[in-house]
Amino acid sequence: MSVRLFYFYTMESDWSSLREKLDEHYAWPSLYTFKFIVPAHRVEDVKKLFPLHESTEKKSNKGNYVSVTFNMMMPGSDEVIAVYMQVSVIEGVIAL
């Protein structure tokens, strides 16, 4: 059974550090949960990146932000990082 790790990474993050931590805690391929905090007006931008995957969403109390969660079967840590890099170009998104 794999352990779910939560990280906050920005575009300037050390991706190799994340790769090492992912490889320590996951046996690939593995189901991986991506969770993003997204400004409400950017939710569709994030969802468009993954048209084949269902998401769950939860609005913040004031409705300014939405937590968007995707569960995806990932072949390895490089593919996980590729997803984070894709999403990182959307302004205001926080990856957990």
Secondary structure by P-SEA (a helix, b strand, c coil): cbbbbbbbbccccaaaaaaaaaaaccccccbbbbbbbccccaaaaaaaacccbbbbbbbcccccccbbbbbbbcccaaaaaaaaaaaccccccccc
